[in-house]
Amino acid sequence: MAYQPRLSNFARYQLHQLPLPVVDTLLDCINEICEDPYRGPHLRVTLVVPLYRIFPGAWLCGLWAIAYTALENAGEIAIEAFGDLFY
C-alpha cells in the first residue's frame, strides 16, 4: 500500500525557505517514506526544531531529517517538520 503525503502548514513553510537542491532531496525521501514508513530503524534520529518542538523517531535524509506520522486509517503520511539539527 502506498501512502499519500500530507504536509503540515509548518512543513510547507519550511520547504519554501530551503534551497531547491535540499527540497529535491527531501522530496525524494518523502517518496521513500510513502512506500514504506516503517522500514529502517537504523535511519531514525531525534529531530530538534529550535523554539518549536522535538520529534523522536524522525527519518534521516542525508544531512536532514523528516518528522512524520503514518495515518493508517487515512492512508496518509503526515509530514510535520524538516530540520538539520538532530541527534
C-alpha positions in Angstrom: 0.0 0.0 0.0 1.4 3.4 -1.0 0.7 6.3 1.4 -0.1 9.8 0.2 2.0 12.6 1.8 0.2 15.5 3.5 2.4 18.4 4.7 1.5 20.5 7.7 1.5 24.2 7.3 4.8 24.4 9.2 6.5 21.9 6.9 5.2 23.6 3.9 6.6 26.9 5.2 9.9 25.3 5.8 10.1 23.9 2.3 9.5 27.4 0.8 12.5 28.7 2.7 15.0 26.0 1.6 17.3 25.9 -1.5 16.0 23.9 -4.4 18.6 21.1 -4.1 17.7 20.5 -0.5 14.0 20.4 -1.4 14.7 17.8 -4.2 16.5 15.6 -1.7 13.7 15.9 0.9 11.0 15.1 -1.7 12.9 12.0 -2.7 13.0 10.9 0.9 9.2 11.6 1.3 8.6 9.3 -1.7 10.6 6.6 0.1 8.7 7.1 3.3 5.4 6.8 1.4 6.4 3.5 0.0 7.2 2.1 3.4 7.1 4.3 6.5 8.2 1.6 8.9 11.5 0.4 7.5 14.9 1.4 8.5 15.0 1.8 12.3 18.8 2.5 11.9 17.7 5.6 9.9 15.8 7.1 12.9 17.0 10.2 14.7 15.6 12.7 17.2 14.9 15.9 15.3 15.2 19.2 17.2 13.4 22.3 15.7 14.6 25.1 18.0 11.9 27.1 19.7 9.3 24.7 18.2 9.4 21.0 19.1 11.5 17.8 19.5 10.5 14.9 17.2 11.7 11.5 18.3 11.8 8.9 15.5 12.4 11.3 12.6 13.6 9.8 9.3 17.2 10.6 8.4 17.5 12.0 4.9 21.1 12.9 4.0 22.1 15.9 6.2 18.4 16.5 7.1 15.6 14.7 9.0 11.9 14.5 8.4 9.4 14.2 11.2 6.2 12.4 10.2 3.4 10.3 11.4 1.8 7.4 9.4 -2.0 7.7 9.5 -3.1 4.1 8.8 -6.8 4.7 8.6 -6.5 7.6 6.1 -3.6 6.1 4.1 -1.6 9.2 4.6 1.8 10.3 5.8 1.5 13.5 7.9 4.8 15.4 7.3 5.3 17.6 10.4 8.7 19.2 10.1 12.1 19.2 8.4 15.4 20.0 10.1 19.1 19.7 10.1 19.6 19.7 13.8 19.3 16.1 15.2 21.0 13.5 17.3 
